[in-house]
Amino acid sequence: MKKAVFERLAAEALDGLPEQLRVHMENVDVVIHEWPNDVDLADAGMDKDERGDLLGLYSGVPLTERDTGYAGYLPDRITLFQGPIQRVAGSDPEAIRDEVRATVVHELAHYFGISEERIEELGW
């Protein structure tokens, strides 16, 4: 799938997020990369052989870790990885939208300070 088509599907998925989540996404960029690089994998605590399993990555300072000294930081970032998402979702546009939405919600949970373990407990 061409990147432009994937970007459109991702934008549709983001637009479809509940308002309760979107209003709290202040200073958060969502970017798309084709595949995770070695640094992305290391940040996620994954090995090179897991490259196809990393659908998204949150980078930033979670809301729960910010204090009065929090200022001057670059925007937080959610990176979506097109290759792994398409590997999981296939070529069906609706499945891609659903997978992007689920991935963004998962990464937003990290933005809100929710641990990976708790996200798994919640079924995300």
N, C-alpha and C positions, 0 to 999 in steps of 0.2 A: 504494500500500500504506500502510495506517495505520502511524503511528510505533510504536505498541505492538507490532504484529506484527513490524516490523523489529527492534525492541529485543529481542524474544524470540528471533528468529533469530540476532541478533548474540550474545546470551548463550549460545545453544547452540554457536555457533562458538567462542567463547572457552573454554567448558567442554571442547570437543573438542581444544584445543591440547595438544601433547605435554607431559607433566609436566616434562620437562627445561626447557621454556621458562617454564611457569607459575610454577615455584618461584623463578625469578629476577625475576619482575615485582613487585618490592618498591616500594611507594610510587608506583605507576603507576595513574592513573585512565584509564578508557576512556569517552569521551563520544560522543554522537551529535548531529550537527547536520544540518539538512536539506540545506544547500548551503554551500560555502566562501564566506566574505566576502572583501572586498578585502585585509584584513590577512592572512588565511590564504593567499591567493594570493601575496602579496608574500613571506611567510615561506617559501613553497615555491619562490620564484623563477619564478612563473608569471604570465601576463597574464590580463586579465579574460576574454578569449575562450577561455581554457582552463579556465574554471570547471567545466565538466562532466567534466574529465579528472582532477581531484584527488579521489582516493578516500579518502585518509587523510592525517593530518599528525601527526608527532611533535613535541612541544614539551617541552623540558627540557634537562638537562645529561647528555650520554651518560656511561655508566659509565667509559669510557676517559679522560674529561676531569675526573673528580673526583679531588680530592686530600684531604689531611688537613684543609683549611679548608672542605670541603663540609659545611655544616650550615645548618639554618634555611630551606632552599628549600621552596617549595610542591611538591606531588607532580608528577612528570612526567605528561604527558598524551598520550594517543593519541586523536585525534578521527577518527571515522568519518563520512563524508558520505553520507547516505542517497540523495540524488538521483543523484549520479554512480555510486554502487555499483549502484543499480537500473537506471540507464541501461546499464551494462555487463552486468549479470547478468539483466536482464529480471524477470519476475514469478515465476519458478520458485523456490520456497523453498530447494531444495538448491543451486541456482546462487548464490543470495544468501549462504547459509551459506559456500559455498566461497570466494566473493569476499571476504566479511568476514574469513574465516580468512587468506587470502592477504594481505589488506591489513594485518591486525594483525601477521602475521609480518614483513612488509616494514617496518612502523613500529617493531617491536621490534628489528629489525636496527639501526636508527638509535639506539635506546636503548643497544644494546651497542657503539655507536661505529663501525658499519660504514657506509662512505660509499655514496652513491647509485650511484656508478660500480661499486663492488664488488658491490653488490646486483644490479645489472644483469648483471654478469659471472656471478653465481651463478644467474641466471635468475629472479630475483624482481622 
